[in-house]
Amino acid sequence: MVVAIENEKHNWQNLNKHLCSKLKTFGDSAQRPEVVKRTCGVMMDQCEEEEEQQPSDQSVLLTGSQEQVEDQETPTQGQESNSGDEWDTDLETDSATDPKQSLSRAELYLQACQRTGSVPVSSFLHNLADTNLNLNHYGVGPLGAKALAIVLKTDNIITNLEMEENSLGPEGTRYLTEMLQTNITIESLNLSNNQLGQEGAYIISKMLSDNYYVKSIKLSGNGFDVSAAKYLADALKGDYVMKELDLSHNMFSITGGEHLGHMLAANVGIEVLNLSWNPLRMGGAMAVSAGLKENSTLKQLDLSWNSFGQMEAESLGQALKHNRTLVLLDLSGNYLDDQAVTLLCQGLNTNDTLGVLKLSHNPMTNTGALTLLKTVQNNMKSALEEIDISTVFVNEEFVELLEEVRQRRPALGVRHTTMSSVTRNLSALRILRKSLSERNESILDFFEALDKEGTTKVSTSDFRKAVKAANIPLDQQQLEWLIRKFDKSCTATIIYRSLHPPERCQLCLRLGHRVLHLILSIQK
């Protein structure tokens, strides 16, 4: 901690040395703004001997007296509570109107902070050349946003602006959206968790209506309600510029989902849409599904943690029958049981584009997992390569089926949970094969030795005794699992001609040799 503090102090001292000569423009020390002194982090008395007592003709960068600046730029309490056009959002700077003055970005930012009465953010000053400006969690506030907007209005470096959790509110958002009217470089904007509310959504919607450059915007956790959903949906209908939209952790509910569903049907640009943690449900979810059916650009859709059940799963299944662009669907954390998965699979039966499906943290069981895997197996055109059912405990049947499916589709990855007993049972057949191979025998040889009459049938009791007599290292649980595997109909009889394909092929080969030998002997 001490080292970090010393390093920060050293950085501020270097910045102070660089800016000391520039600070002459602010007049003598009595007139110098306190915010600049705090920014440098070093008492400005270090520069006193280098300064002239009288300011030069070009020393005054601000119009009017200091008192006039404060009167004009600092919002009153009443102004802060007002909304809309009553805010002072003039982002013009003196340097922009005076061609004789050319300020660096750092100087322009410090000047803007002085004018707005906000505290400069050191991270901005230290990363002036970066295209990614990350000011998440800095407590910038509305006035700090105004200072940044003044600098960024004509900026041509920053392409990604991160402003999450900065208490911007509608006022700070208005400053930033006004800046975006002239800035043509910023393509990605994060305004998540900034208490924007309905008023902020309206401001954002106005920006989106005239937007030609911002392609990604994150608005998670801003308390957006039904009215906010309508503002945003209306602005994005027919839009083709916005590619990524994050509206997670809001309060859209059923009606809000309907607005967004209508937007999705008409939008021709969005490729990534995050609607997680919104209680859309029922009519809202069905509207989103209807929009997905019509949409032709969306590639990734996050609907996790939205309380979806069977009704919502059925509507999504119908949408997947028609949609041919979606490659990722996240339905984690919903109420999708085995029946809901079956309804969803009605769309997966024919879908040939979806590559990633996330279903963890749903109440589905091994039964639903098997239904899903069989659907993938039966759809020869299925594009699924990643399935997340990591919270589902699967049994031996699922694991064996997965191995079989992977023989034809080796790229398929399925995240699931397997109990240790299942893993141990699945190793039983491998142990049996290995033990017999060490004696130069196959499983087929083992059964034929027990089948004295050549009926291709062996009783389960004879098999159990033979395994123990051969000292094959299987515990009782593994042995009983093998018997259940070989005798799936529970008839106490193992028909070894119906064994797993490898064993069955060996049996057919041997029978074929016997038939051929019999035919040859008859011919002789």
N, C-alpha and C positions, 0 to 999 in steps of 0.2 A: 504493500500500500504506500509506504514512504517513497519507494523508488518511483511509483506511478505519479505521485504528487510532484516529485522533483522534476520528472520528465515533462509534465504538463507546465510547470513553472518555467522550465527552460524554453519550451516552445513559445510561451507567451512573451518571454523576454526577446526572443528572436523576432517575433512579429512586431513587438514594440519598436525595436531598432529600425525595422523596415518602414514603419509608418510614422515615426516621430517627425521626420522632415516634412511629411505630408500634412501633419496636424497643425502647421503654422496657419493654414487657411481658416482655422476655427477661431483666430484671435488670441488674446492673452488668456492666462490660466483662469482668470475669474469668469471669462465668458465661455470657456471650453465646456461642452456638455459632460455631465457626470457619466452618461452611458458609455462615452468613448473611453473615459478613464477606466471604467470597469472592464471594458473589452480588452484593453491592452494588458490589464492585470498588473501593471507596474505604475507606481506614482509618476505622474507626468512631470514632476519636478526635475527628473533626469534630463529633460529637454529644455529646461528654462534658459540655460546659458547659451543654447544654440539658436534661440528664437529672438526675433526683433520685437521690441515692445509695441511698435505700431504695425498694424496689419497693412499689407500691400494692397494695391488697387484690385488685385484679383483674389484677395483672401476671402471675400464674402461669397460663399457658394449658395447661401439660402436667400430667398427673396424676403424682403421685409426684416423686421427685428425679430429677436428670439420670442418676444411676447406675441407677436403676430403669428409666428409659426405655431406656437402652442395653441393659440385661439383657433387657428384654422384646422389643425390636423388632429388634435386630441378630441375624440368623441365625448360628448357629455353623457351623463348617466341616462338621460332620456334618449339620446341618439343610439346608444348601445342596445336599448330595448326595442327600438324601431326596426322595421324590416323593409325589404324591397329597396326602392330607389332613394329612400331618405338617407341612406348611408353615404358618407363621403368616400367614393371609390376612385377618385382622381389619382391615377398612378403616374402622372407625368413628373419628370424630374427636371431640376434646373439645368443639369448638365446636358440634358437632351435638347434643350432649347438654346443653349449657348455654345456655338461652335468653337469658341476660344478655349473651352475647358474640355479636357479629355481625362476622365477618371478611370482608374482601374476598377475591376469588379469589387475588390475588397473595399476600396474607398467609397464606391457608390453604395455598397451595402451598409457600411458604417454611417454614411450620411442619411440613408433611408431609415436606419434604426433611430438616429437622432430625431428625425422629423416625426416619426410615429411614436416615439417614447418607448420603444421596445428594446429588450436586451439582445444583443447579437448572439448568434449561435456559433460557437467556435468551430464546430464540425464543418460548417459551410466555408469558413475562412481557410481551414486547413486542407480542403479538398476542392479548390476552385477549378482544377483542370479535369475533374472526373465527370464522366457522362452520367453517372448514377449518383444522385443526391439523396442520401438516406438520412432523413431527419425524424425517423420514427421515435416516439416517446420522449421528445425533447421539451414538451410543454410550450410550444411556440405561441399559441394563442392567436386571437384575431389580428392584433396589431403586429405581431411578429410575422404573420402571414402576409400582411400588407407590405411590410418591408421587403420580404422575399419577392413578392409580386412586382415591386418596383424594379428590382434587379433583373428578374427573369423575363420581364416584358419583351426585351430585345435580345435575350440570351440565345446563343446558337450552339451551345455546348451540351447542356443537360438534355438527355433523352428520357430518363426515368426519374420521376419525382415521388419520393416516399414520405408521406406526411401522416402516418397512422398514429392515432391516440395523441393528439396535440390540442385538444379542446378548441378546435377551430370554430365550431358552431356555424350557423348560417352566414354570419358576418365574414368570418375568415374565408369561408368557401366562396363568397361573392368576390372577394379580392382575387382569389386564385383563378376563378373562371373568367374574370375580366382580363386578367393577364393572358389567358389562353386565347383570347380574341386576336392577339397580335403575335404571340409566340408560335412558331411553326416547327419547333424542334422537339418539344416534349411529346412522346408517343405513349407513355405509360404513367398512370397516376394512381396513387394509393391514398384514399381518404377514409379508410376504415376506422371505426371507433372514434368518431369525432362529434357525436351528439348532433348530427345534422337535422334529424327529424323531418317532418313534412315540409317545412319551409326550405330546408337544405336540399331536399329532393327536387323541389320546384326549381331551385337555382341550377342544380345539376342538369335537369331536363332541358332548360333553356340553352345551356352550353352544348348539350348533345344534339339539339336541333340544328345548330349551326356548325357542328364539329366536322373538320376535314382532316385532322392530324392525330388526335388521341385515339389509339387503337385498343388500349387496355385500361380499364378502370376498376378499382376495388372499393366497394362501398359496404363492406361487411360491418355488422354491429352498429348501425346508426339509428335504430329505433324506427325504421320505415314501416308505415302502416298501409292500409288499403289505399288511401289517397296518394301516398308516395308511390305505390306500385303503379297507379294509373298515370301519374306524371311521367314516370320513367318509361312505361310501356308505350305511351303515346309518342314519346320522343324517338323511340327506337323502331317503330313500325316502318318498314321500308328502308331502314338504315343499312348501309353497306360498308361503313368505315369501321365501326366498333367490332373487334374480333374476340375480345375476352372481357367478360362481365362477371364480377363477384358480388352477389347480393345475399350472401349467407348471413346467418345469425340476425335476421330481422323478424318482423311480425306481420307478414303478408296475409296469413290465414287463407281461408277458402276463396273469398272474393278477390284478394290480391293475386292468388294463383290463377284465377280466371283472366285477369288483366294480362298477366305475364304469358299465359297460354296463347291468347290472341296475338300478342306481340311476336311470339315465337313462330306462329304460322305465317306472319307477314314479313318478318325480318329476313334479310338476304346477306348478312355479313357475319353474325356471331358464330364463332367456332368453339368457344369454351364458355360454358355457363354453369355457375355454382349457385344453387338454390338450397343448399343444405341448411339444416336447423331453421326451417321455416315451417310452421304447422299448416302446410298447404291442404293436404287431405281431400278426400271426397271430390266435390266439384272442382276445387282448385287443381288437384292432381289429374283429374280427367281432362281438364282444359289444357294442362301442360302436355299430356299425352296426345291430345288432338293436335296441338301445335307441332309436336315432334313428328307426327305422321305427315304433316304438310311441309315441314322444314327441309331444306336441301343443302344447308351449309354446316350445321352443328356437328361437331366431332366428339366433344366431351361434355357429358351432362352429369352433374353431381346432385342427387336427390336424397342424400343420406340424412338420417335423423329427421324424418318428416312424418312419422307415424303412419306410413303406408301399410295397408293390409291387403286382403284378397281382392277387393274392388279395384284398388289402385294398381295392383299387379296385373289384373286382367286387362285394364286399359293400356298399360304399358306393353303388354304382350301383343295387343292388337296394333299398337303403333310400330312395334318392331317388325311386323309383317310387311310394312310399307316403307319404312325408313331405310335408306341405302347409303347414309353418310356417317352415322354415329359409330365411333370405334371404342368409346369408353362409357360405361354406365355404372355409376356408384349408387347402390341401394343399401348401403350398410346402415345398421342401427335402426331398422324399421320393425314392423310387426309381421314379417313375411314368414308364414309357417309352411308346412309341406304342401298344403293345398294351394297356397299362393304361388309357390315355386312352380307347381304344375301348370297354373294359369299363365305364368310368365313364359314357360317353355312353349306355349302355343305359338308365340312369336319367334322363339329361338329355333323352332323346327325348320323354318325356311330362311331365317336371316343369314346373310352371307357377308356382312361387313363388321359386325361387333367383334372386337378383339379382346376387350378386357371387361370382365363382369365382377363387381365386388358385392358380396352378400354376407359379410361377416356381421356378427352381433344381431342376428335375426333368430327367431325361435324355431328355425328349421332343424330337422334331425337327419340321421343317416338316410332315411327314406327319401327326403327331399334331395339330398346330395346324390343319391343313386338316380333319381328321376332326371336331374340336371345332366349327369354324366352320360346317361343313356341317350338323352336328346342330342348331345354333342356327337356321340358315336353314330347316331342314325342320320344326322344331317351331314352329308358328304361335302357340302359347300360351306359349312360353318367355318368362320374365321377366328373363333375363340382360341386364344393361346394363353390367356391368364385368367384364372378363376380363383377368387378369394372367398373361401368358406372356412377360414382359419379357426373360427369358434365352434365349428361342428365336429363332434366326435364320430368318426366313421369306423365301420367294422371291417372284417376281413374281406367280405364280398366287395365292398367299394374299392379297397386297395387292389384286389386282384383284377377287377374290371378296369381300373385306371391303368394298370400295367398292360392290359390287353389293348386298350385304346391307344396307348403310347406306342405300341408296335406299329400302328398305322400313322399316328400323328406324334412324332417324337418331340415336337416343339411345345406341346401342351403342358402347361404348368398349373397345378392345382394346389393351393395352400389349404391344408386341412389339419386336424388334430387326431392323432392316433394314440390310444392307450397302450401302455407297455405290454399288456396281456395280448393285445391284437398283434403287436410286432413279434412277440414271442411265438404265437400260434403260426403266424405267416412263415416263420423260419423252420417250422416242423417239416414241411415237404422238402425243403432244401437239405435239411439234416438227413432225412431218409434217403434221398438220392445220393448224397455224398457217402453215407455209410455203405450203401449197396455197391456204389462204384468202386470203393476200395476193395471189394470182394469180386470185382469184375462182373457185377450183376446190375440189371436195370429193375425198375419197379415192375415192369411186365414179367421179367424172369421170376421175381419174387411171388407174384400172384399165380403164375403158371405152375410153380412148384407146389402151391397149396391146392390147386385145382386138379385133383387126381383123375377126374372123369372128363375133363376138357369141356366143361359147361360154360366157361367164361364167367363163372360166378363163384364167390367165396363168402362164407359167413363172416360177420363182423367179429364174432367170438374167436374164430380161427385166425383171423388177421391179427387180433389183439394178442393172442398167445404167441404167434410167430414173431411179432415185433419184439416182444419181451425175451423170447428164447434166443433171438439173434443179437441181443445186447445192443440194440440201436439206442443211442443216447437221447431218448425223448422222455419228458416227464409225463405224468398222467394227463394233465390238461392238454398238452400238445397232441398226445395220442388220441384222446377223445375228439379233439378238433379235426384230426385227420380222418377219423372214422365218419364224422358228420360230413366232411367234405366229399368223401368217396360214396357215402350212402345218403344222398340228399333227400331221398324219399322216406328215410327212416323205416326201411323194410328189414333191417338186420341182415341185409345181403348186399355185398358190393359187386356190382356188375362191371367188371374191370374193362370190358370192351367200350364203355361209355366214359372212360376217364378223360382227363385233360388232353387236348389235341396232340401234344408230343407223344404221350403214352399211346393214344389211340392210333396214331400213325405207325408207331412201331408194331402194334398188334396187327394192323391191316397188312403191313409188310410181311410179317411172319405167316399170317394166314394165306397171303398170296403165294408165298414160297411153297407152302404145304400143298395148296391146290395145284400149283404148277408141277410139283414133284409127283403128285398123284396122276395127273394127266400124262406125264412122260412115262410113268410106269405102266399105265394102261396101253399106251401106244406100243410099248415094247412087247 
